[in-house]
Amino acid sequence: MFAFEAKGSNRIVNAMIGAHDGGVFSLSMMEDGMLLSGGGKDRKIIQWDNTYARTGQSAEIPEQYGPVRTLNCKGGLILVGTTRNCILHGSLGLEFSVAVQGHTDEMWGLACHPSQHQFLTCGSDKQLYLWDSQSRTVVWNKEMNDAVHSCCFHPRGGIVAVGTSVARWLVLDLATREVVSIHSDGNEQIECIQYSPDGSMLAVGSRDNYIYIYTVSEDGKKYSKIGRCSGHSSFITHVDWSQDSQYLASNSGDYELLYWTASSCKMLTNLNIIREVKWATQTCVLGFNAAGIWPEGADGTDINGCCKSHNERLIASCDDFGKVNLFAYPACHLKSSCHSYGGHSSHVTSVDFLFDDSRVISTGGKDMAVMQWQVL
């Protein structure tokens, strides 16, 4: 402890040696004069009386939430912030409950449930989270073996597909969280993954420049490879399906927009057919209906993602400037007007509408934040 003198100097008048195993990250004074200390390595919260002696009251934060980073007390309630982006609340005599739980590394994977107010996020911390948007809480989380970069829901909602950074993609049962299928394509990261609207096919966009197409059966539990779409000269960034599940549109890292016939994996070049295609989604940031989302002077990497609403009235985009932007759909005119919203403190990696278009979900990069935006 420190005693501050009027001359501006300080001197140690008391020291609690060996208070914690490892560094002490936080101190907080309670209203009754007791002192709380939070340790990093030992994850413990220890109470001290006004003579700085242990009272015998302490608590240990579970390992899954990480070491104590900061403490705050109000009345008998103790708030604990951890190094794994969690906030817990409780008291020394009782277990601590999770108030806020989050990712601990950059995340790019985001997918909204097709019929419920739930959504998935995944990131480089190897964590897969299912969130409830109405209660703003975690339904469950699962730690994967590898960093996770992309995810999507089967149209029926009971199955999810997850793409990793090591060319592997997995299929999980949403209810049990058990892995029901594992596949590998190429030797690069799975950049994007999308089911067709009827759930009969799956498109897997890889960093190796190919899109792998699979047929899907048994309600999303069985997969058979059809082939791969070859034609891009850089890594795949986004993939969209047509409403009839026959065609694909894709973007790549060198700013190409290509079209494909899914059943044959052949490039579609017939402009008459392309003009008539109705698209189920609009995640491709390059395309006629998304031309207006690009601000003046932006380069090809400044817009990270976009998504149109299910009623096809709006399109949202996310960018490297920490903004979530809302346009009228289609945004086919250059410099289309928009509403732009700040909140993220880093680049925004993904954006998606909930199934009823009531909210927009956005994920951050270095700020590791998940945000909800109400659509008014």
LINDA-V631840 format. One record per residue. N is the residue number from 0. RES is the residue in one letter. PHI is phi in degrees with one decimal (none if undefined). NEAR is the number of other C-alpha atoms within 10 Angstrom. Layout:
[[N RES PHI NEAR] [N RES PHI NEAR]]
This chain:
[[0 M none 9] [1 F -116.6 10] [2 A -112.3 10] [3 F -94.7 11] [4 E -98.2 9] [5 A -63.9 6] [6 K -73.1 6] [7 G 98.9 6] [8 S -91.9 8] [9 N -143.3 11] [10 R -145.5 10] [11 I -78.7 9] [12 V -109.6 9] [13 N -158.2 11] [14 A -139.6 10] [15 M -97.5 11] [16 I -75.5 6] [17 G 68.4 8] [18 A -63.5 14] [19 H -136.7 18] [20 D -86.3 12] [21 G 102.9 12] [22 G -67.0 13] [23 V -101.7 20] [24 F -92.1 15] [25 S -153.7 18] [26 L -129.7 17] [27 S -148.0 17] [28 M -91.7 16] [29 M -83.9 17] [30 E -65.5 11] [31 D -88.4 10] [32 G 92.6 11] [33 M -73.6 17] [34 L -111.9 21] [35 L -110.9 22] [36 S -124.4 21] [37 G -116.9 31] [38 G -97.9 24] [39 G -82.1 21] [40 K -65.5 15] [41 D -90.0 18] [42 R 59.6 23] [43 K -102.6 20] [44 I -115.6 24] [45 I -120.3 21] [46 Q -99.6 22] [47 W -126.8 19] [48 D -84.5 14] [49 N -73.6 11] [50 T -102.3 9] [51 Y 64.2 14] [52 A -107.1 12] [53 R -61.0 17] [54 T -90.9 13] [55 G 94.0 9] [56 Q -90.4 13] [57 S -157.2 17] [58 A -149.1 17] [59 E -123.0 17] [60 I -75.5 20] [61 P -56.3 12] [62 E -58.2 10] [63 Q -63.6 8] [64 Y -94.3 19] [65 G 90.9 18] [66 P -65.1 25] [67 V -69.8 28] [68 R -112.7 21] [69 T -153.3 20] [70 L -128.8 22] [71 N -149.1 16] [72 C -123.1 18] [73 K -146.1 10] [74 G 64.2 8] [75 G -95.0 12] [76 L -90.0 13] [77 I -113.1 18] [78 L -103.4 20] [79 V -125.0 25] [80 G -101.2 22] [81 T -112.0 21] [82 T -74.6 14] [83 R -104.8 18] [84 N 60.8 17] [85 C -113.9 21] [86 I -120.3 22] [87 L -116.5 20] [88 H -135.8 19] [89 G 163.8 17] [90 S -141.9 16] [91 L -66.4 16] [92 G -84.8 9] [93 L -126.5 9] [94 E -71.2 14] [95 F -88.8 19] [96 S -106.0 13] [97 V -82.2 16] [98 A -95.7 16] [99 V -137.8 14] [100 Q -132.5 18] [101 G -157.0 19] [102 H -77.0 22] [103 T -120.5 19] [104 D -154.7 20] [105 E -56.7 20] [106 M -129.7 30] [107 W -122.9 25] [108 G -85.4 26] [109 L -149.6 25] [110 A -152.3 23] [111 C -98.1 25] [112 H -63.2 23] [113 P -70.7 18] [114 S -146.9 12] [115 Q -132.6 13] [116 H -82.6 17] [117 Q -134.8 21] [118 F -153.7 24] [119 L -105.1 24] [120 T -134.2 27] [121 C -152.0 31] [122 G -158.6 27] [123 S -72.0 19] [124 D -82.5 18] [125 K 71.3 21] [126 Q -99.9 21] [127 L -116.6 25] [128 Y -114.1 21] [129 L -108.1 20] [130 W -111.4 21] [131 D -102.1 17] [132 S -73.3 19] [133 Q -77.2 10] [134 S -90.5 10] [135 R 55.9 15] [136 T -130.5 16] [137 V -82.6 19] [138 V -76.6 14] [139 W -160.9 14] [140 N -136.2 17] [141 K -134.2 13] [142 E -88.7 13] [143 M -92.8 15] [144 N -77.2 10] [145 D -131.7 16] [146 A -59.4 21] [147 V -113.0 29] [148 H -118.7 28] [149 S -148.6 28] [150 C -160.1 28] [151 C -161.0 26] [152 F -98.5 26] [153 H -66.1 24] [154 P -53.6 19] [155 R -82.9 15] [156 G 87.8 17] [157 G -95.0 16] [158 I -129.4 20] [159 V -127.6 25] [160 A -111.6 24] [161 V -131.4 26] [162 G -101.9 29] [163 T -107.4 27] [164 S -85.1 21] [165 V -120.8 17] [166 A 72.5 18] [167 R -101.7 20] [168 W -129.5 23] [169 L -125.5 17] [170 V -117.8 25] [171 L -121.6 20] [172 D -80.6 17] [173 L -65.1 16] [174 A -76.1 9] [175 T -97.3 8] [176 R 67.6 14] [177 E -83.2 11] [178 V -77.3 15] [179 V -105.5 14] [180 S -160.7 15] [181 I -132.7 13] [182 H -140.1 12] [183 S -132.4 14] [184 D -137.3 19] [185 G 66.7 15] [186 N -136.1 13] [187 E -123.4 17] [188 Q -62.6 23] [189 I -83.8 30] [190 E -77.5 27] [191 C -151.7 24] [192 I -149.5 26] [193 Q -147.5 24] [194 Y -80.5 26] [195 S -69.6 25] [196 P -57.6 20] [197 D -88.8 13] [198 G 75.4 18] [199 S -88.9 18] [200 M -141.4 25] [201 L -135.2 28] [202 A -109.2 22] [203 V -118.9 26] [204 G -92.3 30] [205 S -110.8 28] [206 R -75.2 21] [207 D -88.3 19] [208 N 83.0 22] [209 Y -111.6 22] [210 I -112.8 31] [211 Y -97.2 21] [212 I -112.0 24] [213 Y -125.6 21] [214 T -86.6 20] [215 V -122.6 20] [216 S -139.9 13] [217 E 53.8 8] [218 D 55.8 14] [219 G 93.0 27] [220 K -104.4 15] [221 K -127.4 13] [222 Y -135.2 19] [223 S -133.6 12] [224 K -74.6 13] [225 I -87.1 16] [226 G 166.5 17] [227 R -134.3 20] [228 C -88.5 23] [229 S -116.2 14] [230 G 172.3 15] [231 H -73.2 20] [232 S -106.5 14] [233 S -150.5 17] [234 F -66.2 22] [235 I -75.3 25] [236 T -113.2 25] [237 H -146.5 26] [238 V -137.9 27] [239 D -126.8 23] [240 W -102.9 28] [241 S -76.1 18] [242 Q -62.4 16] [243 D -89.7 13] [244 S 63.0 22] [245 Q -98.6 16] [246 Y -125.7 25] [247 L -125.2 24] [248 A -118.7 25] [249 S -143.9 24] [250 N -113.0 24] [251 S -135.1 24] [252 G -65.2 16] [253 D -101.2 14] [254 Y 70.0 18] [255 E -90.4 16] [256 L -123.2 17] [257 L -124.6 18] [258 Y -122.6 23] [259 W -140.4 22] [260 T -91.5 16] [261 A -63.5 29] [262 S -66.6 15] [263 S -111.0 14] [264 C 61.0 19] [265 K -95.0 16] [266 M -67.2 17] [267 L -96.7 16] [268 T -119.3 12] [269 N -76.5 9] [270 L -64.7 9] [271 N -64.3 8] [272 I -70.2 10] [273 I -60.1 14] [274 R -62.4 8] [275 E -92.7 8] [276 V -70.3 15] [277 K -101.2 13] [278 W -96.9 16] [279 A -72.7 17] [280 T -132.6 20] [281 Q -138.6 25] [282 T -99.7 27] [283 C -68.3 22] [284 V -80.8 28] [285 L -111.9 25] [286 G 167.3 18] [287 F -59.9 13] [288 N -76.2 17] [289 A -122.3 26] [290 A -62.0 17] [291 G -81.8 23] [292 I -81.5 29] [293 W -89.6 21] [294 P -72.2 14] [295 E -63.2 9] [296 G 85.0 7] [297 A -75.4 11] [298 D -95.4 9] [299 G -70.0 13] [300 T -105.0 12] [301 D -75.1 16] [302 I -99.2 23] [303 N -90.5 21] [304 G -169.3 25] [305 C -154.5 27] [306 C -161.0 23] [307 K -92.3 27] [308 S -72.0 22] [309 H -68.7 15] [310 N -84.8 10] [311 E 60.3 15] [312 R -99.9 12] [313 L -132.7 18] [314 I -136.4 26] [315 A -107.6 30] [316 S -131.2 27] [317 C -134.2 29] [318 D -137.4 24] [319 D -76.8 17] [320 F -99.0 14] [321 G 78.2 20] [322 K -110.9 22] [323 V -110.7 28] [324 N -117.4 19] [325 L -121.8 23] [326 F -119.6 20] [327 A -74.6 19] [328 Y -106.8 17] [329 P -78.0 19] [330 A -97.8 24] [331 C -97.6 15] [332 H -103.4 14] [333 L -59.7 13] [334 K 58.8 13] [335 S -60.9 16] [336 S -73.3 15] [337 C -155.0 15] [338 H -99.7 11] [339 S -118.1 14] [340 Y -125.9 13] [341 G -101.9 10] [342 G 172.2 12] [343 H -75.1 21] [344 S -100.3 15] [345 S -146.6 18] [346 H -61.8 23] [347 V -96.4 31] [348 T -94.0 26] [349 S -146.8 28] [350 V -148.4 31] [351 D -157.8 26] [352 F -91.2 26] [353 L -65.5 22] [354 F -59.2 19] [355 D -100.6 13] [356 D 62.2 18] [357 S -77.2 14] [358 R -144.7 20] [359 V -111.5 21] [360 I -105.8 21] [361 S -131.9 26] [362 T -120.3 29] [363 G -101.1 27] [364 G -88.2 21] [365 K -71.7 16] [366 D -83.1 18] [367 M 55.3 23] [368 A -102.1 21] [369 V -112.5 21] [370 M -123.5 16] [371 Q -113.5 18] [372 W -124.9 13] [373 Q -78.3 9] [374 V -91.3 11] [375 L -104.5 6]]
